[in-house]
Each structure stands twice: as structure tokens, then as C-alpha cells.
């Protein structure tokens, strides 16, 4: 748990550098404590969970695709940040058995007053629309409300994750929290299981769609740009600032360009331009960039002294933020 809080602290520091602007909409209507089930769309892989988790006040547990846990070292790290593996039934008999474990871990977390994030589409695709919902969220809600846990106070909060693009830094991002779903909102009897699941999904899909930016696949580049500006709002692009700030922004981008290009090249090769690009890039920068800054400051300190090294250590991330903010 200590590693979880440390990671969240780092993420909160890093997001203002990585993102051009982060909007959090209707957060005031989200309860301060659980049990909560956050039902989100899934357009940008693990990065979705990182952004949501950094926004929340309480500890969170996130359902993540099970194949990411195959390597023991990776699985250990993912467990440290409260990720719970989830397997699809199509992955084989063992995956079906693992679903029970996933559900139990999720329900145990909520029984302890925590929050669980589930990505209701089931898969991740870099696109601007809500895909058809799987039954996983509905099944978990049914079990929480009407199973042995009897968590009638549990609420399902629809979330819309919205990005300007899916390739690296400098994007506008919005998390939009929708109106909560309570067990009394579903009129179908819980005993009529399949019909109950369908009604739950209809309500959830409607509420999620209200919070998600939808752009047709046939939209041109200009149509997309207009859709982004309309969705994020006329004041969503930070001002360019005065001449001094523009100069500092340029300098920040200039000195960080070699570092960023090295990470970009490595991540592009690792992810093969897949949906994992953003999460891999952000994860590497999150943990390695502070080490790089420390090394640079240490080298400067050898030649120029401790005070200059301290200035360099503080100035580099500030310049990175200025470079992203003032373009």
C-alpha cells in the first residue's frame, strides 16, 4: 500500500507535465469513500487507470487485463499499485475459474470501503466512441447488491475518459463523472438475472455516453479539431503567455527533446504502435525521468558545486512543465 501511495504522489506530480490540460468534471458528486464501483470506457490502456486513480481521494483497486500478469516480476509490480487481474471466458477454462477470484477480490475491496475501477467495454481501442458494453460490470454490480456481500449502499459511477490524442504528451484530457446508479434504479427483478443484466447495461451505456466525446471514424482532421474544441471548450487551450514565458517554454522543449525522443523511440519499438504507447511512455518517464534529472544534477554538482546542482535538479522539471504549457 505504501508503494501505491508513493506512485500516486509521483503520478500527480507528473500529469501536469505530461498533459497539456486535465479537466475533471462533476467530481464533487462522487462520494468521498466507498463502496464504489467506477465504470469507465477504456480508450487508452493502463493510462486510463493512472489518470482516474490520481484524481480520486480514496485508495482504488483497478481491474486490468490478465495477460499483463503473466511475468512474475511485472505481476508483482502491478499488484503493488492495486491492480486486480481479470480474464475473459474466451481465454480458456482456467480463465473462467479465475473470474471467481477476480470478483471475490473486487468485492472484498468494496466491503472494506474501497473503490474499484472496471472498464466496462472489456477491451481497449484508441477511438472516440463508446463500444458495446460487456456483462462484467453488470455481473459485479448484481453480486455486490444481491449476493452474500449485500452491499446495498454501493454505487456505480459512470465515467467518461476523453483524450485529444493517444500518442504522447501535450494533450487535453477530460474525466467526466456521471450520475450514480443505485440498485433501486433497475426495475427488473434481480431473480430475472439475464433481463436484469440487460437493463443495467442499457442504463449504464446511456449515462456513459453522456460523458464521452464521440467522433465518427470518417471525420476529417479539421472536423476532429472542431469536435475537440467544442467538447473541451473555448478556454481549454492555455494562453501562450508573454515573451518571457514563451522563451522559457521553447528552452524547456529544446533541452528535453533528446530525452523525450530517446523514450519515444524505445516505447514505439516496444509497443509497436499499439494501444499501450501512452501507458508505457508515461510509466517509463514516471520512474526514470527523476533518475535522469538526479544524474544530470549530480554531474553538474561535481563541477559547479552543490547549490548549482540543486538549482538544476529543481529547474529541469519546471522547464519541462513550462515547455508543455507555453507552446
C-alpha positions in Angstrom: 0.0 0.0 0.0 2.9 2.4 0.7 4.1 1.8 -2.9 0.6 2.6 -4.1 0.6 6.0 -2.3 4.1 6.8 -3.4 3.2 6.0 -7.1 0.0 8.1 -6.9 2.1 11.0 -5.5 4.5 10.7 -8.4 1.6 10.5 -10.9 0.0 13.6 -9.5 3.3 15.5 -10.0 3.9 14.1 -13.5 0.5 14.6 -15.0 0.7 18.4 -15.3 4.0 17.8 -17.2 2.6 15.1 -19.5 -0.8 16.6 -20.2 -1.5 20.0 -21.6 -4.7 20.3 -19.6 -6.7 18.0 -17.4 -10.4 18.7 -16.8 -12.2 16.9 -14.0 -16.0 17.3 -14.4 -18.6 16.6 -11.7 -16.1 15.3 -9.3 -18.0 16.9 -6.4 -20.8 14.5 -6.8 -18.6 11.4 -6.2 -18.7 10.2 -2.6 -15.5 10.6 -0.5 -15.5 6.9 0.4 -16.7 3.6 -0.8 -18.0 1.1 -1.5 -17.9 2.4 -5.1 -17.7 0.8 -8.5 -16.4 3.2 -11.1 -17.5 2.1 -14.6 -15.3 3.7 -17.3 -14.7 3.5 -21.0 -11.2 2.3 -22.0 -9.6 4.2 -24.8 -6.0 4.5 -23.6 -4.9 1.3 -21.9 -3.4 1.5 -18.4 -3.1 5.3 -18.7 -6.9 5.5 -18.1 -6.5 3.9 -14.6 -3.5 6.1 -13.7 -5.4 9.3 -14.5 -8.5 8.2 -12.7 -6.5 6.9 -9.7 -4.6 10.2 -9.4 -8.0 12.1 -9.3 -9.6 10.0 -6.6 -9.1 10.8 -2.9 -9.5 7.2 -1.6 -7.5 4.1 -2.3 -8.6 2.4 -5.5 -8.4 -1.1 -7.0 -8.4 -1.5 -10.7 -9.3 -4.4 -12.9 -6.7 -5.0 -15.6 -6.3 -7.5 -18.4 -5.0 -10.8 -17.1 -2.3 -11.4 -19.7 -0.3 -8.4 -18.3 0.3 -10.5 -15.2 2.0 -13.4 -16.9 5.5 -12.4 -16.0 6.1 -12.7 -12.2 8.1 -9.5 -11.9 5.5 -7.5 -13.8 2.7 -9.1 -11.8 4.4 -8.2 -8.5 4.7 -4.5 -9.5 1.1 -4.4 -10.8 -0.1 -5.8 -7.5 1.7 -3.1 -5.6 -0.4 -0.5 -7.3 -3.6 -2.4 -6.5 -4.3 -3.9 -9.9 -6.5 -7.0 -10.0 -6.2 -9.3 -13.0 -9.3 -10.1 -14.9 -9.6 -12.9 -17.6 -12.2 -13.3 -20.3 -14.0 -16.6 -20.6 -12.8 -16.9 -24.2 -9.2 -17.3 -22.8 -9.9 -20.9 -21.6 -11.2 -22.9 -18.7 -8.6 -21.6 -16.3 -9.6 -18.0 -17.1 -13.2 -18.9 -16.3 -12.1 -20.2 -12.9 -10.1 -17.0 -12.4 -13.2 -14.9 -12.8 -14.4 -16.0 -9.4 -11.1 -14.9 -7.8 -11.3 -11.5 -9.6 -14.9 -11.0 -8.4 -14.0 -12.0 -4.8 -11.0 -9.7 -4.7 -13.1 -6.8 -6.0 -16.0 -7.4 -3.6 -13.6 -7.7 -0.7 -12.1 -4.3 -1.6 -15.5 -2.7 -1.7 -16.6 -4.4 1.6 -13.6 -2.6 3.2 -14.9 0.7 1.9 -12.6 1.0 -1.1 -13.3 1.9 -4.7 -13.0 -0.5 -7.6 -12.5 0.6 -11.3 -13.8 -1.6 -14.0 -13.5 -0.9 -17.8 -17.0 -1.8 -19.0 -16.2 -2.2 -22.7 -13.9 -5.1 -21.9 -11.2 -4.2 -24.4 -9.1 -1.1 -25.2 -9.3 0.7 -28.5 -7.8 4.1 -29.3 -11.0 5.7 -30.6 -13.6 8.4 -29.8 -16.7 6.5 -29.1 -18.2 4.1 -26.5 -18.0 0.5 -27.6 -20.7 -2.1 -26.7 -20.5 -3.0 -23.0 -19.7 -6.4 -21.8 -21.6 -8.0 -18.9 -18.8 -7.9 -16.4 -19.8 -4.6 -14.7 -23.4 -5.7 -14.5 -22.5 -9.1 -13.0 -20.3 -7.5 -10.4 -23.0 -5.0 -9.5 -25.6 -7.7 -9.2 -23.3 -9.8 -7.0 -22.4 -6.8 -4.8 -26.0 -5.7 -4.3 -27.8 -9.1 -4.1 -25.1 -11.6 -3.3 -23.6 -12.6 0.0 -21.9 -9.2 0.3 -25.3 -7.4 0.4 -23.6 -4.1 -0.4 -26.9 -2.2 -0.9 -25.1 1.1 -0.3 -22.6 0.5 -3.1 -23.0 3.0 -6.0 -22.0 2.6 -9.6 -20.4 5.8 -11.0 -20.3 6.1 -14.8 -17.1 7.7 -16.1 -16.1 9.1 -19.5 -12.4 9.2 -20.3 -11.7 11.7 -23.2 -8.4 12.4 -24.9 -7.3 14.8 -27.6 -5.0 12.2 -29.0 -3.3 8.9 -27.9 0.3 9.5 -28.8 2.4 11.1 -26.0 2.4 14.5 -24.3 0.7 17.8 -24.9 -2.9 16.6 -25.0 -6.1 17.9 -23.5 -7.8 15.3 -21.3 -11.1 15.2 -19.5 -12.5 12.9 -16.9 -16.3 13.3 -16.6 -18.2 11.7 -13.8 -21.8 10.8 -14.5 -24.9 10.4 -12.2 -24.6 7.4 -9.9 -26.6 4.2 -10.4 -28.3 2.7 -7.4 -29.8 -0.8 -7.1 -33.2 0.8 -7.0 -32.8 2.2 -10.5 -33.1 -1.2 -12.1 -36.8 -2.2 -12.2 -36.3 -5.7 -13.3 -36.4 -8.3 -10.5 -32.9 -9.5 -9.5 -34.1 -13.1 -9.9 -34.6 -12.5 -13.6 -30.9 -12.4 -14.0 -30.3 -12.1 -17.7 -33.0 -9.5 -18.1 -31.6 -7.6 -15.1 -28.2 -7.5 -16.7 -29.5 -6.1 -19.9 -31.5 -3.3 -18.2 -28.4 -2.4 -16.1 -26.3 -2.2 -19.2 -28.8 -0.1 -21.0 -28.8 2.4 -18.1 -25.0 2.4 -17.8 -24.5 2.8 -21.5 -26.9 5.8 -21.7 -25.2 7.5 -18.8 -21.6 6.8 -20.0 -22.5 8.1 -23.5 -23.5 11.4 -21.9 -19.9 11.8 -20.7 -17.9 10.6 -23.7 -16.7 12.6 -26.7 -18.0 10.8 -29.9 -16.3 11.4 -33.2 -17.2 9.4 -36.4 -14.3 7.3 -37.8 -14.9 9.1 -41.2 -14.3 12.6 -39.7 -11.6 14.7 -41.3 -8.7 16.2 -39.4 -10.4 19.6 -39.4 -13.7 18.0 -38.2 -11.9 16.3 -35.4 -10.2 19.5 -34.3 -13.5 21.3 -34.3 -15.1 18.5 -32.3 -12.2 18.7 -29.7 -12.5 22.4 -29.3 -16.3 22.2 -28.9 -16.0 19.4 -26.4 -13.2 20.8 -24.2 -14.5 24.4 -24.5 -13.2 27.7 -25.9 -10.9 28.3 -22.9 -9.4 24.8 -22.8 -6.2 25.7 -24.7 -3.8 27.5 -22.3 -2.7 31.0 -23.3 0.7 31.3 -24.9 1.8 33.7 -22.2 4.2 36.6 -22.6 7.5 36.7 -24.5 9.5 35.5 -21.4 7.2 32.5 -20.8 7.2 31.6 -24.5 11.0 31.7 -24.4 11.2 29.5 -21.3 8.8 27.1 -22.9 10.9 26.9 -26.0 14.0 26.3 -24.0 12.3 23.7 -21.9 11.3 21.8 -25.0 14.7 22.2 -26.5 16.7 20.7 -23.7 14.2 17.9 -23.1 13.9 16.9 -26.8 16.8 14.4 -26.8 15.4 12.7 -23.6 11.9 12.6 -25.0 13.0 11.3 -28.4 15.0 8.5 -26.8 12.0 7.4 -24.8 9.7 7.8 -27.8 11.9 5.6 -29.9 12.2 2.9 -27.3 8.5 2.9 -26.5 7.5 2.9 -30.1 9.6 -0.2 -30.6 8.3 -2.0 -27.5 4.6 -1.3 -28.1 4.7 -1.5 -31.9 2.3 1.5 -32.1 -0.3 -0.5 -30.1 -2.8 0.9 -27.5 -0.1 0.6 -24.8 2.0 3.5 -26.2 0.8 6.2 -23.8 0.9 4.0 -20.7 4.4 2.6 -21.5 5.8 6.1 -22.2 4.2 7.7 -19.1 5.3 4.7 -16.9 9.0 4.9 -18.1 9.1 8.7 -17.7 7.4 8.5 -14.3 10.2 6.4 -12.8 13.2 7.1 -15.0 13.0 10.8 -15.6 13.6 11.6 -11.9 16.7 9.4 -12.0 17.9 11.2 -15.2 17.4 14.6 -13.5 19.3 13.4 -10.5 22.2 12.1 -12.6 22.4 15.4 -14.5 22.3 17.4 -11.3 25.0 15.2 -9.8 27.3 15.6 -12.8 26.7 19.4 -12.7 27.4 19.3 -8.9 30.8 17.7 -9.4 32.0 20.6 -11.4 29.9 23.5 -10.1 29.0 22.7 -6.6 26.0 21.5 -4.6 24.0 24.7 -4.8 24.1 24.8 -8.6 23.2 21.1 -8.7 20.2 21.8 -6.5 19.1 24.5 -8.9 19.5 22.2 -11.9 17.5 19.4 -10.1 14.6 21.8 -9.4 14.8 23.7 -12.7 14.6 20.7 -15.1 11.1 19.5 -14.3 9.9 23.1 -14.1 11.2 23.8 -17.6 9.6 20.5 -18.7 6.2 21.9 -17.4 6.8 25.3 -19.0 7.6 23.6 -22.3 4.3 21.7 -22.3 2.3 24.7 -21.0 3.6 27.5 -23.2 3.8 26.4 -26.8 
